[in-house]
């Protein structure tokens, strides 16, 4: 049954998953709940947008089986790295209060004053702001939900990478 899904339809589903996730983050979490994104949240969003853009290019390009595998592998890479960042975020949230790193400056300040490599390092490592749990749904914090999202996307992408395509049967 799953083998009969066209690769283009799978990539379109990945695009919709990314768009829906970003709309939820920007419209509901930021606009409605007034939650500010921490550095790790912003980093995770980059990887969601990354897999969404790659999947969109795959939909438009509609390549052969080899091209589908390349696009799927690139989407999987984006989802796996994003999942690693989300995993670090979850880890920070479960640290005892005395082990939570100090809060850092805003992203705008870091970009204006620090070298890009140092800003990138701070973004990927997170700070005390990232350890706060500001909102939960069904008992899961935002980073835990995002980790689940990255896991689903990575599994779909890996399946898309390694599944048999009709012309190879």
PyMOL commands that set and color helices and strands:
alter all, ss='L'
color gray80, all
select helices_A, chain A and resi 2-4+7-32+39-61+65-93+97-99+107-113+116-125+128-131+142-162+166-168
alter helices_A, ss='H'
color red, helices_A
select strands_A, chain A and resi 136-137+140-141
alter strands_A, ss='S'
color yellow, strands_A
deselect
rebuild
show_as cartoon
